[in-house]
């Protein structure tokens, strides 16, 4: 299976901070009816959601002295690419941006 990855410009949140944010998302998901509703709209099953707990890996790639030269890479676990990407795009990323601001994760790179 192929690992899928999406590149973003580095925002105000580092890869390590985003790892923590995803952990916080899972903690909030258990008690937040709005998040559960957002996930239900995607049609993800409880089994798929369980598999997604460790589906994300964040990396910073690039070199240079400025953040414009560094990319944030979101890597999705191969076994759950489609579900992980859907959850990231529709629920997790918007949740992080609402929490930390629109610049928490920069724009998607082409």
Secondary structure, 3 states (H helix, E strand, C coil): CCCEEEEEECCCCCHHHHHHHHHHHHHHHHHCHHHHHHHHHHCCCHHHHHHHHHCEEEEEEECCCCHHHEEEEEEECHHHHHHHHHHHHHHHHHHHHHHHCCCCCCCECC
